[in-house]
Amino acid sequence: MGLKAKIGDYNQLIKFRLTFTVVLSSVFGYLIGYSGNLNWTELWALIIGGFLVVASSNGLNQIVEKNYDILMTRTENRPLAQNRMSVLEAGIFCFITGIIGVVVLGSYLNSYAAILGIVSLISYAFIYTPLKRVSSIAVVVGAFPGAIPPLLGWVAATGEFSAVAGILFLIQFIWQFPHFWAIAWILDDDYKKAGYRLLPLKTGRSKKSAIIIIASSLLLVPLSLVPYMIGMSGIISMLVITASSILFSYFAIKLYRSLSIKDAKTLMFASIIYNPLVLISLLIDKI
């Protein structure tokens, strides 16, 4: 195998674009929490350490799901599924990157950051991943490590937990439900090939499942007011986040009316825009 092909396989193993997005949310959390002159050493430690931990988590996810990835069109070409990479090679890589990532977080930031890195890695790779074939409760479990990045960034900047940190965690936690259920709606047929159950109910693409997606989206509307109410942000970000949450909920209602994959894709793309928009508005308001 050539070097370019090998790099491509590792890019697939760590899910580079997803890893980059996760690290970016932790950077926003750090910038929202930091005060004074920016500490570039800390920021780079967060980026590098966070990237390695997330890369390790994604690689471990594919090791656990190796025999199921080959069954789905979306994942059948992954390096482990196609035996272009051995489980041993991937395991060694994930072990090394995971350990180095946690050490970087603990050495250059603080012990809280390292602990959050460990918790996110273990809960994602060894709890959420196996649960995907058992019950849709996996989405709830997976939302915990998924909501850790902005919290980790805040803790890395401040060295403490606080109400603000809790709000950053809660917004990202709740946002994941409509986000992942929109993806599950689109890929439901493919997921069923591997025995994954990720939509809210066994009824699948149904009105009942869509109602739960609407409910999770609507929760973001009152939550949008909380940062302003506790003095975390100003009026501008409150208006931006509230308007975005209402629009997000509107797309969920459209999905309920049509039950179509097209509207599920619209909701998914809206969710991809929603999360960074919230974090950017909070950061701009702070500045």
Buried (B, 14 or more C-beta within 10 A) or exposed (E): EEEEEEEBBBEBBBBBEEBEBBBBBBBBBBBBBBEEEEBEEBBEBBBBBBBBBBBBBBBBBBBBBBEBBBBBEEBEEBBBBEEBBEEEBBEEBBEEBBEBBBBBBBEBBBEBBBBBBBBBBBBBBBBBBEBBBEEBEBBBBBBBBBBBBBBBBBBBBBEEBBEBBBBBBBBBBBBBBBBBBBBBBBBBEBBBBBEBBBBBBEEBBBEEBBBBBBBBBBBBBEBBEBBBEEEBBBEEBBEBBBEBBBEBBEBBBBBBEEBEBEBBBBBBEBBBEBBEBBBBBBBEBBE
